[in-house]
């Protein structure tokens, strides 16, 4: 399941590229549009409301179209990546994909959101623009950070898709080998 950023919908180029990569890997993809966007509002709801909506939708998907799926990957772009990180443990996500994770507000590195990423204990891929004014998080034992040309918008969906495809191939290979919870290499 993938979510959008605060200022856009599920049709952003990086989400489209990631979706194509996942589908090419034989994975089902659910794109989640937050309720504030569905209602036509431009400003995102508070974090607790975004997280609650995400969890409810995911729970309904798991009870319906995604029932029986035991290997769930969650993620999103920017604000959607933050939601996926904050809810990863509660939703039993097996891996997290972060596109343009907003490490801090532009020009405000003292307002770090690294704790949201560090709280994720499953394999995580962060795809970040080389010139992202929101900063770039560091690698960690379970987190791979890949920088691609661009800014926070990650407009080259094909390049993002290629990075995501490579990462997904390692996850799918580990899962197919019988590892229910593949660990980062």
N, C-alpha and C positions, 0 to 999 in steps of 0.2 A: 504494500500500500504506500502510495506517495502523496504528499501534500504540497501545496503551493506556497509561495512567499506572501508577505503582507501586502504587497502592492500589485499582485498579478494573480492570474488563474493557473489552471493545470495545463494550459497550452504554451507555457514558456518554452523556449528552445531547449534548455537543458533538461527539463522534465520530459519533453518529447523524445530527446535523444536517449535518456535513461530508460524510458518506457520501451522504445524500440529495441534497445539492448536486452532488456529483460525478456521481452517476447521472443526475440531471436534465440535466447537461451532456453526457451521452452517454459518460461514462467508466466503465470497469470499476473496481471497488473490491475489493481484498483486505484483509481485516481480520486482523491477525496477533496472536494470543494468545501471549505469551511462555511458554516451557516451565515456568517456576516456577508460573505460574497454572494451566496445564493439569494439573500435578502436585498442585494443591490447596494450594500454599504461598502465604502472604500476603506474605512478605518478598521483594523482588526480588533477583535474582542480581547479582553484581558487573557493572559496566559492560562489561568485556571479554566476559563471557558473554552479556549482552543483545545486544551488537553482533554477536557471532559467530552467535547464533541468528537474528537478523534477516537477516544476510547469506546464511546457508544457505537460509532459507525463500525469500528473494527470488531467489536463484540457481535454486532448484527451480521456482519459479513461472515464471521466464524460460525455463527449459528445457521447460516444459509449457504450462499454460493461458495464460501471458502471452508465449509465444514470438512473435516477430515484432512485438511492441510496441516502438516505438523512442522513445516519449515517456513516460517513467516519472516520476511524481510520488510522493514519499514524505513521510511525516509522522506525526504522532500528537499525543497530549495529554501534557503534562508530561514524565514520564520517557521516554515514547515519542517525543516531539518531540526530546529530547536524543539518543536513539538514531538517529533519522533524520538529524539534523545531523552526528553523528560519522561516519556511514557514507555520507553523500551522494556524496562523490567516488568512493569505492570501488564503489558500486552504480550509478554513472552516472545518478544522479537528475537530472532536468531542472528540477525545482522542489521546494521543501520547504514543507510546511504545518506550522506549530507552533501548537498550541492550548494555552494556559496554560503557556508555556515558563517553567520555574522558574529565573529569573535567578540567584537565590541562596536559601539556606535562610531561612525567616522570621526576621527580626531579625538576620541575619548578612550584610549587604551586602558585607563584605570577602571573602566566599567566592564571588565572582562566577563565573558560568559563561558569561559573554559570549564568551569565546574559542571556545566550541563553535558559537555562532551566527555569529561573525565568520569562522569557517573555511569557511562555506558560500558558494560562489561563484555559485550559481544563484539565480534569483528565489525569494524567501522571503516568506511571509505569516505574521505572528505575530498571533494573536487573543488578547488578554489582558483579563482582568477589571479593571475600573477600580480595584477595591479588593483586588488580589491581593497577599497578604503575601509572596509570593515575588519581588516586584518586577516592573518593566516594562522590557524592553530598549529601547534607542533605535532609531530608524529608521537605515538606512544606504543607500548607493547601490543595493544589490540587495535590501533588506529593507524591507517595509512593516509597520508595527506599527499595529494597529487595536484600540482599547480599546472594550469593550462593558460594559454594566452587569453587576455581579456581582463575584465573588471568583475564587479559583483553580478552583472547581468548574465554572464556565461552564455553569450549569444551563439556560440559555435556548438550547436547541438550534436553534430556528427562527432566532433572531437570528444565531447563529454560522453557520448554514447560509447565510443571506442574504449575510453578509460573504464567505464562502468562494465562493459562487456568482458574485459580482461579480469576484473575483480570478481564478477559473477561466475566466470568459468572456474576460478579456484574454489569458490564456495560450493558450486554445484558438484565439482569433482570430489570435494571432501564429503559432501552429503551422500553422494552416490557410493562412496567407499565405506559408508556405514557410520560416519561420524554424525550423530544427532545434533551436536553443538560444535561445529568446526571452530577451532581456535585460530586466531591470526597467526600467520607464519612469521 
